[in-house]
Amino acid sequence: MSNNGAPGRIHRPGDAATGPRRVDRGRGYRYVGDKRVEVYDLDLAAYFDLKGVPIADAQKCGRETVITFYDPQDRIKSLAVDWLNSEASQFASRVRQLKKVVYSTARVR
């Protein structure tokens, strides 16, 4: 898979072209080059995919999944705001909260 529609180069998080990867956990994504965006939040990545932003690459980096999108129309920032204000985002947040409750209860027993 190509990272930006151009053949020949597949982007790898933290490679020589971008330097060490620093994740802004507040946003869940970061711009890594010409129209490429790495997304670390699977819920957010699913939303971008649902909205038609093309996936350029997907990979595991240790325990973390990184999905790289190609964003030629610069839609990511506005879609991220839409996601934060959506009911789907609230639902995903509740699922994470319930998982924390379940897993913390399971450890106590």
Summary of the structure (lengths in Angstrom):
residues: 109
radius of gyration: 15.6
end to end distance: 45.9
largest distance: 53.4
contacts: 266
relative contact order: 0.15
helix: 37%
strand: 21%
